[in-house]
Amino acid sequence: MEDRLNPFHELYVTESIGSDAFVRLYSDKLVNHTTALFKPGNVILKGLPGTGKSMMLNLLKPSVRIAYKKSDVPFPVPTKFSKFIGAGINLIRSSVSDFGQRSISVKGEDSNNELAIYFGDFLNYFVVRDIMQSIQELNVSLSKELSINLTEKSINKFIKIIRSDDCWFSYLKGITTLEDLDEKLRTRLNTYRSYLNFNIDNIPVEISTTKTNIGIPISAAANALRESGIIGNDVNIFIRIDQYEELAWIDQRVSGLGTTYQSVIHKLLAMRDKSVSYRIGTRPFAWSDEKQEIIGTAARLEQMRNYISISIDDVLRRPENKRAYIFPEFAEDIFFKRLSESKYLINYKNQSVLKEVFGAGYTPIEKAQKYVSGNKERAIELDPEWPKSWRNFLIKLANEDPLSARLGEAWARQKGKEGIVNDVPKKKPFPWDNKKYWVKERTEQALIQIASRNRQQLIWEGKDDILNLSGGNILAFLSLCQQIWEVWLRDKSSSTKPAKNHPVIDEAIQTLGILEASFKWFENISKETGGKERKNFITLVGTELYKELTQDLKMSYPGKNGFSITIEDLQKNEGINKFLMDAASYGDLYDRPHTTKTKDGKKRIKFYLNPILSPYFKLPSTHTKEPKYISLNDLEDWLVKSGVVEESKTSNQKIKKRTPDNKNQGSLF
């Protein structure tokens, strides 16, 4: 077998590759929807894993900026927003998590607030050092574009200004060069790391007596750079703080410590300092716009005043209004770049490569024909009370068009015996054919029922199916492509195809790969905090919805691949509300507010399983009808049946207990 590559073997490739490869693989389709990242002001960039947070923040890195310059590829940020110095910290790679493994106490009294001061001091020194390294790195090839002026005069002035600033408490006293400054910054950071890893017994007095206030040294360095003329007054400084959720994990080891560290970050945003702007990259569960305490004060952050929030998930998900849906273009671009990087030959300049590889997909009529290849009459179930003429009509139609016959069966069941006795269709269009939306809303349910009656696995294939199952999440898209490619590589019948030409993958291989991806995604739910409970809940809900869709012979309510509850009901039980919001924040459920169809006019919120779970539960991945309306009592029953809680009480009482496996994480309700 020839040596062929899986272009999707590594899902998070843009986070781990070098800057030169980043230029080749990066898709600029999100830039126009996230331009706030490149303007002054603080930004919270939220998104599920793999949605593109780090990819966007990487554009702020000097190494990436330089790589674009060397590759002679236009920098994807609009020119009017591109005059900036980027620096920052990744909270996973920078040893920040070590601040949760050893206490720091000089006086013998441990407290979260004391640890927070040291944490803030570490952050200050790390960021200031990165700012200085960024400027020196960018000066080599972008000094003119970014107005960087590293002359002996400007450097001497900068050193004089920064060493005399009171914010350092004389720690920088005596430095005379940029090398001296870097050594002082580096030594302090390494001392912290050495202590936190138990290599030294105590924090040196030189550090314990010169702790800095969060953000102040960063601003001081930025102001000194401008005042000395090293950078111009029109050059922005953007500080990225990526993997903010890492602080939430610390709370799992030391109660409240991660929350305290988060409040330190919040103080940076609360300063509203025009000399620097911060960009926080975070997963949704770790950031709540309603609960943002600022250390040292009773005040909280205010959205729009202290920061603006961008959700990449919202940008990429299919909109319910007529706003442009950019995900297909984004996925197409990434797909093309991955194949090109893996040396597959792409000959379609003006066509969809996704379509060329995966096909346009079967039509619903074609899928129905495949589900009933053995016995087409099994597409329908006839009511013995129906007139013989109707029964004969549906049997004949099933042999010609199983999907239309199943829709006709549902139409007849809705009409009832009296409504169809004298109304046997003679020719097309049939009565249901004239009801465009009636048919559209029931087609997916009809296919599921036909497949179930014939004991067939649902077929998942083609460009549209793959995009729909991705649900606007690029990690889900890449996971689907990865598993399809793996199945294709294992398939012996494709082993003789040229290694360099991209494949045309048939529906059987696609279906198997998609099922494997769906199963893996489902299994991975339990790997996250609280995931075991969410997985149990998702299992019950998915099973119940499938059962209702297959048992509804009239297809009178085809929207039952999701559920809807009033916001008022959710607010009656804080624990249930938090459980559902957490499930949405982790990407296990998709949530959307929607307008109620009931007379009471109460505001509602609807939930669907993540579309990539649809193959696992045999549910439609698209939503063409309002979901199932449920009450708080219904939701409580689901939680009890799924084992999330032990018992259900009346709706005005709280559900009390979390499942035993997660007792160390605190009470859910």
C-alpha positions in Angstrom: 0.0 0.0 0.0 1.3 3.4 -0.9 2.3 5.9 1.9 -0.7 8.2 2.1 -1.2 10.9 4.7 -4.2 11.8 6.8 -4.3 15.6 6.5 -6.4 15.8 9.6 -4.3 13.5 11.8 -3.5 16.4 14.2 -6.7 18.3 15.0 -5.1 21.3 16.7 -2.3 21.8 14.1 -2.4 25.7 14.1 -1.6 25.7 17.8 1.5 23.5 17.6 3.2 24.2 14.2 5.8 26.8 13.5 5.0 30.3 12.2 5.9 29.5 8.6 3.4 26.6 8.4 0.9 28.7 10.2 0.9 31.2 7.3 0.1 28.3 4.9 -2.6 26.8 7.0 -4.3 29.8 8.6 -7.7 30.8 7.3 -8.5 34.5 7.3 -12.3 34.0 7.1 -12.9 35.1 10.7 -10.9 38.3 10.7 -13.7 40.5 9.4 -15.9 39.2 12.2 -13.4 39.7 15.0 -11.8 43.1 14.1 -12.3 44.3 17.7 -9.2 42.2 18.5 -7.1 44.6 16.5 -8.6 47.8 17.9 -7.9 49.5 21.2 -9.9 48.2 24.2 -10.2 45.0 26.1 -11.7 42.0 24.4 -12.9 38.6 25.8 -12.6 36.0 23.0 -14.8 33.0 23.9 -15.1 29.7 22.1 -15.3 25.9 22.5 -12.1 23.9 22.0 -10.8 24.1 18.5 -13.1 26.9 17.4 -10.2 29.2 16.5 -9.5 31.2 19.7 -5.7 30.5 19.8 -5.6 30.8 16.0 -6.9 34.3 16.1 -4.7 35.3 19.1 -1.7 33.9 17.2 -2.0 36.8 14.8 -0.8 39.0 17.6 2.5 37.0 18.0 5.6 38.7 16.5 6.8 35.4 15.1 3.7 35.0 13.0 3.8 38.6 11.9 7.4 38.2 10.8 6.5 34.9 9.0 3.9 36.7 6.9 6.6 39.3 6.0 9.2 36.7 5.0 6.7 34.6 3.0 5.6 37.7 1.1 2.0 36.9 2.0 -0.3 39.8 3.0 -0.9 40.0 6.7 -4.6 39.2 7.1 -5.3 42.0 9.5 -6.6 45.2 7.7 -3.7 47.7 7.3 -5.6 50.4 9.3 -5.6 48.1 12.3 -2.2 46.4 11.9 0.0 48.9 13.7 0.4 47.1 17.0 2.9 45.3 19.2 1.6 41.9 20.4 2.8 40.2 23.5 1.3 38.0 26.2 1.1 34.8 28.1 -0.4 31.3 27.6 -1.6 30.3 31.1 -1.0 26.6 30.4 2.6 26.8 28.9 3.8 29.5 31.3 3.8 27.5 34.6 0.9 29.5 35.9 -0.8 26.2 37.0 2.1 25.7 39.4 0.6 28.4 41.5 -1.9 25.9 42.6 0.5 23.2 43.8 2.5 25.1 46.5 1.5 27.8 49.0 3.6 30.9 49.3 3.8 32.4 52.8 6.5 34.5 54.3 4.7 35.2 57.6 3.5 31.7 58.1 -0.1 32.5 57.3 -1.4 31.1 54.0 -4.3 32.8 52.2 -5.6 33.0 48.7 -5.2 36.7 48.6 -1.5 36.5 49.5 -1.0 33.9 46.7 -2.9 36.2 44.4 -0.4 39.0 44.9 2.5 36.7 44.0 0.5 35.4 41.0 -0.1 39.0 39.8 3.6 39.7 40.3 4.6 36.7 38.2 2.2 37.8 35.5 3.5 41.3 35.5 7.1 40.2 35.0 6.2 37.6 32.4 4.2 40.1 30.2 6.8 42.9 30.5 9.5 40.6 29.4 7.5 39.4 26.5 6.7 43.0 25.4 10.5 43.7 25.3 11.3 40.5 23.5 8.5 41.2 21.0 9.8 44.7 20.2 13.4 43.4 19.7 12.1 40.6 17.5 9.9 42.8 15.3 12.6 45.5 15.0 14.6 43.2 12.7 12.2 43.2 9.8 9.2 45.4 10.7 10.7 48.5 12.4 9.5 50.9 9.7 6.0 49.5 9.5 5.6 49.6 13.3 7.6 52.7 14.0 10.1 50.9 16.2 13.2 53.1 17.0 15.7 51.1 19.0 18.6 53.6 19.0 21.2 54.0 21.7 19.5 57.3 22.7 16.0 55.9 22.9 17.2 52.8 24.8 19.1 54.9 27.4 16.1 57.1 27.9 13.8 54.1 28.3 16.1 52.4 30.9 16.3 55.6 32.9 12.5 56.0 32.9 11.7 52.4 33.8 14.3 51.7 36.5 13.2 54.8 38.4 9.5 54.0 38.4 8.2 53.4 41.9 6.1 50.4 40.8 9.1 48.1 40.9 10.0 49.0 44.5 13.7 49.5 43.4 14.0 45.9 42.1 15.3 47.3 38.7 17.8 49.7 40.4 21.1 49.5 38.8 20.2 48.2 35.3 21.9 50.1 32.5 21.0 48.1 29.3 18.2 46.1 27.8 20.2 43.0 28.5 20.3 43.9 32.2 16.6 44.4 32.2 16.0 41.0 30.6 18.2 39.3 33.1 16.4 40.8 36.0 13.0 39.8 34.6 14.2 36.3 33.7 15.8 35.7 37.0 12.7 36.6 38.9 10.5 34.3 36.8 12.9 31.4 37.2 13.0 31.9 40.9 9.2 31.6 41.1 9.3 28.4 39.0 12.1 27.0 41.1 10.2 27.6 44.3 6.8 26.3 43.0 8.5 23.1 41.9 10.1 22.6 45.3 13.7 23.2 44.2 14.2 25.9 46.8 12.8 26.2 50.3 11.7 29.9 50.4 10.9 32.9 48.2 13.9 35.2 48.5 13.4 38.4 50.4 14.4 40.3 47.3 11.1 39.2 45.8 8.9 39.1 48.8 9.7 42.7 49.6 9.2 44.0 46.0 5.9 42.5 45.0 4.2 44.6 42.3 0.6 45.6 41.8 -1.1 43.7 38.9 -1.0 45.7 35.7 0.9 48.7 36.9 4.4 47.5 35.7 2.9 46.6 32.3 1.4 50.1 31.9 4.7 51.6 33.1 6.7 49.7 30.5 4.2 50.7 27.8 4.4 54.4 28.7 8.2 54.3 29.0 8.4 52.8 25.5 6.4 55.6 24.1 8.0 58.4 26.1 11.5 57.3 25.2 10.5 57.1 21.5 11.2 53.4 21.1 7.7 53.1 19.7 5.4 55.8 18.4 2.3 57.1 20.2 0.1 55.6 17.5 1.4 52.1 18.1 -1.0 49.9 20.1 0.2 47.3 22.6 -2.1 44.3 22.7 -1.6 41.8 25.5 -3.0 38.3 24.9 -3.9 36.1 27.9 -4.8 32.7 26.4 -6.2 29.6 28.1 -8.0 31.6 30.8 -9.9 28.5 31.7 -6.8 27.0 33.2 -7.5 29.1 36.3 -10.9 27.4 36.7 -9.0 24.0 36.8 -7.0 25.3 39.8 -10.3 25.6 41.7 -10.7 21.8 41.4 -7.4 21.3 43.5 -7.6 24.3 45.8 -11.1 25.6 46.5 -11.5 29.2 45.5 -7.9 29.8 44.5 -8.5 29.8 40.8 -11.4 32.2 41.2 -9.1 34.5 43.1 -6.6 34.4 40.4 -9.3 35.2 37.9 -10.2 38.3 39.9 -6.6 39.4 39.5 -7.0 39.2 35.7 -10.3 41.1 36.0 -8.4 43.9 37.7 -6.3 44.4 34.6 -9.5 45.0 32.6 -11.0 47.2 35.3 -8.0 49.6 35.0 -9.2 50.7 31.6 -5.6 51.9 30.9 -5.3 53.3 27.4 -1.6 52.5 27.3 -2.3 48.7 26.7 -5.3 46.6 25.7 -5.9 43.0 26.9 -7.3 40.0 24.9 -8.5 37.1 27.0 -8.9 33.8 25.3 -11.3 31.5 27.2 -13.7 28.6 26.9 -17.3 29.7 27.6 -17.7 27.8 30.9 -14.9 29.7 32.5 -16.3 33.2 31.8 -19.6 34.5 32.9 -20.5 38.1 32.0 -22.6 38.3 35.2 -20.0 37.2 37.8 -16.7 39.0 37.4 -15.3 40.0 40.7 -12.3 42.3 40.9 -9.7 41.6 43.6 -9.5 44.1 46.4 -12.9 45.6 45.8 -16.6 44.8 45.9 -17.0 46.1 42.3 -17.5 43.8 39.3 -16.5 44.1 35.7 -19.1 45.6 33.3 -19.4 44.4 29.8 -19.1 47.3 27.2 -17.6 49.5 29.9 -14.5 47.3 30.8 -14.5 45.0 27.9 -16.4 43.7 24.9 -17.1 40.0 24.3 -16.8 38.1 21.1 -18.1 34.5 20.8 -16.6 32.6 18.0 -19.2 29.9 18.5 -21.9 32.5 17.8 -20.0 33.9 14.8 -19.8 30.4 13.2 -23.1 28.8 14.1 -25.9 28.7 11.6 -28.0 31.9 12.2 -31.8 31.7 12.6 -32.1 35.0 10.9 -30.8 35.9 7.4 -27.4 36.9 8.6 -24.6 35.5 6.5 -23.5 31.9 7.5 -19.7 32.0 7.2 -18.9 28.5 8.5 -19.1 26.7 5.1 -16.6 29.1 3.6 -14.4 28.8 6.7 -14.5 25.0 6.6 -13.9 24.9 2.9 -10.8 27.1 3.2 -9.3 25.0 6.0 -10.1 21.7 4.2 -8.3 23.0 1.0 -5.3 24.2 3.0 -5.0 20.9 4.9 -5.0 18.8 1.7 -2.5 21.1 0.1 -0.2 21.0 3.1 -0.3 17.2 2.9 0.8 17.3 -0.7 -2.5 16.1 -2.2 -3.0 17.5 -5.7 -5.9 19.9 -5.9 -7.1 20.7 -9.4 -10.3 22.5 -8.6 -9.7 26.3 -8.4 -13.2 27.5 -8.6 -15.2 24.6 -7.2 -15.8 23.1 -3.8 -13.1 20.7 -2.8 -15.4 19.4 -0.1 -17.9 18.5 -2.8 -15.3 16.9 -5.0 -14.0 14.7 -2.1 -17.3 13.9 -0.3 -19.8 14.5 -3.1 -23.0 16.5 -3.1 -24.8 13.9 -1.0 -27.8 11.8 -1.7 -31.2 13.4 -2.0 -33.9 12.4 0.6 -35.6 10.3 -2.1 -32.3 8.5 -2.8 -31.7 7.8 0.9 -35.2 6.3 1.3 -34.6 4.0 -1.7 -31.4 2.7 -0.1 -33.1 2.1 3.3 -35.7 -0.1 1.6 -33.6 -2.0 -0.9 -34.9 -5.3 0.4 -38.6 -4.7 0.7 -39.9 -1.3 -0.2 -43.3 -1.9 1.3 -41.6 -1.8 4.7 -41.4 1.9 4.3 -45.1 2.1 5.4 -47.3 0.8 8.1 -50.9 0.5 7.0 -53.9 1.0 9.3 -56.3 -2.0 9.0 -59.3 0.4 9.2 -58.3 2.3 6.1 -60.2 1.8 2.9 -58.7 -0.8 0.6 -58.3 1.8 -2.1 -56.0 3.8 0.2 -54.0 0.8 1.2 -53.5 -0.3 -2.4 -52.5 3.3 -3.3 -49.8 3.5 -0.6 -48.5 0.0 -1.4 -48.1 0.9 -5.1 -46.5 4.3 -4.2 -44.1 2.6 -1.7 -42.7 0.5 -4.6 -42.1 3.7 -6.6 -41.2 6.3 -4.1 -40.9 5.1 -0.5 -40.4 8.6 1.0 -43.5 9.9 -0.6 -45.4 6.9 0.5 -44.3 7.4 4.2 -45.3 11.1 4.0 -48.7 9.9 2.5 -49.1 7.5 5.4 -48.6 10.3 7.9 -50.9 12.6 6.0 -53.6 9.9 6.0 -53.1 9.3 9.8 -53.5 13.0 10.4 -56.7 13.2 8.3 -58.2 10.0 9.9 -60.4 7.4 8.2 -63.3 9.8 7.6 -61.0 12.3 6.0 -59.5 10.0 3.4 -62.3 7.5 2.6 -63.4 9.3 -0.6 -60.1 11.1 -1.3 -57.7 8.6 -3.0 -55.1 10.6 -4.9 -55.2 9.9 -8.6 -52.0 11.6 -9.8 -49.2 13.9 -8.8 -48.9 16.3 -7.2 -50.4 14.5 -4.2 -52.1 16.5 -1.5 -49.0 16.6 0.8 -46.8 17.7 -2.2 -48.7 20.9 -2.2 -47.8 21.5 1.5 -44.1 22.5 0.9 -43.3 23.3 4.6 -45.3 20.3 5.9 -43.1 18.0 3.8 -39.9 19.9 4.6 -40.5 19.6 8.3 -41.2 15.9 8.2 -38.7 14.6 5.7 -35.9 13.9 8.2 -38.3 12.2 10.6 -39.7 10.1 7.7 -36.2 8.9 6.8 -35.5 8.0 10.3 -38.7 6.0 10.6 -38.1 4.2 7.2 -34.5 3.3 8.3 -35.8 2.0 11.6 -38.6 -0.1 10.0 -36.0 -1.7 7.8 -33.4 -2.0 10.5 -30.9 0.1 8.6 -28.2 2.4 9.8 -28.8 6.0 8.8 -26.6 7.2 5.9 -24.4 10.1 6.6 -22.4 11.4 3.6 -21.8 14.3 1.4 -20.7 17.9 1.9 -24.0 19.1 3.4 -24.2 16.3 5.9 -20.6 17.0 7.1 -21.2 20.7 7.4 -24.5 20.2 9.2 -23.0 17.7 11.7 -20.2 20.1 12.4 -22.6 22.6 13.9 -20.4 25.6 13.1 -17.6 24.1 15.2 -14.3 23.7 13.2 -13.0 21.1 15.7 -16.1 18.9 15.0 -15.6 19.4 11.3 -11.9 18.4 11.5 -12.8 15.4 13.7 -15.3 14.2 11.1 -12.7 14.6 8.3 -10.1 12.9 10.4 -12.2 9.7 11.0 -13.5 9.5 7.4 -9.9 9.7 6.2 -8.8 7.0 8.6 -11.5 4.7 7.3 -10.5 5.5 3.8 -6.9 4.7 4.5 -7.8 1.4 6.0 -10.1 0.5 3.1 -8.3 -2.1 0.9 -10.3 -1.2 -2.2 -8.8 2.2 -2.2 -5.2 1.1 -1.7 -4.2 1.3 -5.3 -5.2 4.9 -5.8 -2.4 7.4 -6.3 -1.0 8.8 -3.1 -0.9 12.4 -4.3 -4.4 12.8 -5.8 -7.2 13.6 -3.4 -9.7 10.7 -3.0 -13.3 10.6 -3.9 -14.7 8.9 -0.9 -17.8 6.8 -1.2 -20.9 6.9 1.1 -20.2 3.7 2.9 -16.7 4.9 4.0 -18.1 8.3 4.9 -20.9 6.9 7.0 -18.5 4.6 8.9 -16.1 7.4 9.6 -18.8 9.8 10.7 -20.2 7.2 13.1 -16.8 6.7 14.6 -16.3 10.4 15.0 -19.7 10.7 16.7 -19.0 7.9 19.0 -15.6 9.4 20.0 -17.2 12.8 20.6 -19.8 11.1 22.8 -17.2 9.2 24.8 -15.1 12.3 25.3 -18.0 14.1 27.2 -17.1 12.3 30.4 -13.5 13.5 30.3 -14.4 17.0 31.2 -15.3 18.3 34.7 -18.8 17.1 35.5 -18.8 15.2 32.2 -20.1 11.9 33.6 -23.3 13.5 34.7 -23.8 15.4 31.4 -23.1 12.3 29.5 -25.8 10.3 31.4 -28.2 13.2 30.8 -27.4 13.4 27.1 -27.8 9.7 26.8 -31.3 9.7 28.3 -32.4 12.8 26.3 -31.0 11.5 23.0 -32.7 8.1 23.5 -36.0 9.6 24.5 -36.1 12.0 21.5 -35.3 9.1 19.1 -38.0 7.0 20.6 -40.6 9.8 20.2 -39.5 10.5 16.6 -39.8 6.9 15.6 -43.1 6.2 17.5 -44.9 9.3 16.2 -46.7 7.6 13.3 -48.7 10.7 12.5 -45.5 12.8 12.4 -47.6 15.4 14.0 -44.7 17.0 15.9 -41.5 16.5 13.9 -39.4 19.0 15.9 -38.8 16.5 18.7 -35.0 16.4 18.3 -34.7 19.1 20.9 -36.5 20.5 23.9 -37.7 24.0 25.0 -38.4 25.3 28.4 -39.5 28.7 29.7 -36.8 31.0 31.2 -39.2 31.5 34.1 -39.2 27.8 34.9 -35.4 27.6 34.7 -35.0 30.5 37.0 -37.1 28.6 39.6 -34.3 26.1 40.1 -30.7 27.6 40.1 -29.1 24.1 40.1 -31.0 22.9 37.0 -30.3 26.2 35.2 -26.6 25.9 36.0 -26.5 22.3 34.8 -28.0 23.1 31.4 -25.9 26.2 31.0 -22.7 24.2 31.8 -23.8 21.6 29.3 -24.1 24.4 26.7 -20.7 26.0 27.8 -19.0 22.6 27.3 -20.6 22.2 23.9 -22.7 19.1 24.8 -25.9 21.0 24.2 -26.6 23.9 21.9 -28.9 26.6 23.3 -30.8 29.4 21.7 -33.5 31.8 22.9 -36.6 31.7 20.8 -40.1 33.1 20.5 -42.8 30.9 22.1 -45.7 29.6 20.1 -48.0 29.4 23.1 -50.6 32.0 24.1 -48.9 32.9 27.4 -46.1 34.6 25.5 -43.4 33.6 28.0 -39.8 33.8 26.8 -38.3 30.4 26.2 -34.9 28.8 25.6 -34.4 25.7 23.4 -31.7 23.1 23.6 -30.4 20.6 21.0 -27.8 18.0 21.3 -24.5 19.0 19.7 -25.1 18.0 16.0 -22.0 15.8 15.9 -23.9 13.5 18.4 -26.8 13.0 15.9 -25.3 9.9 14.2 -24.8 8.3 17.6 -28.4 8.8 18.6 -29.9 8.6 15.1 -31.4 12.1 15.3 -31.7 14.8 12.6 -28.8 17.2 12.6 -31.0 20.0 11.2 -33.8 21.8 13.0 -36.8 22.7 10.8 -39.5 22.8 13.5 -40.0 24.1 17.0 -38.6 21.6 19.6 -40.5 19.7 22.2 -42.0 22.0 24.9 -41.3 20.6 28.4 -42.0 21.8 31.9 -39.6 22.0 34.9 -41.1 18.8 36.2 -40.3 17.0 33.0 -36.7 18.2 33.2 -36.5 17.1 36.8 -37.7 13.7 35.8 -35.0 13.4 33.1 -32.4 14.4 35.6 -33.6 11.7 38.0 -33.9 9.0 35.4 -30.4 9.8 34.1 -28.9 9.5 37.6 -27.8 13.1 37.8 -29.8 13.5 41.0 -31.1 10.9 43.4 -34.7 12.1 43.7 -37.1 14.7 42.4 -39.3 16.8 44.6 -42.0 19.3 43.7 -41.0 22.1 41.4 -40.8 24.7 44.1 -38.1 22.7 45.9 -34.5 22.2 45.1 -33.0 19.0 43.8 -30.3 18.3 46.3 -27.6 15.9 45.5 -25.0 15.3 42.9 -23.8 11.9 41.8 -21.2 10.3 44.1 -18.3 10.4 41.6 -18.1 14.1 41.7 -18.5 14.9 45.4 -15.1 16.6 45.5 -16.4 19.2 43.0 -19.1 20.5 45.3 -22.9 20.3 45.2 -24.5 20.6 41.8 -27.8 21.7 43.2 
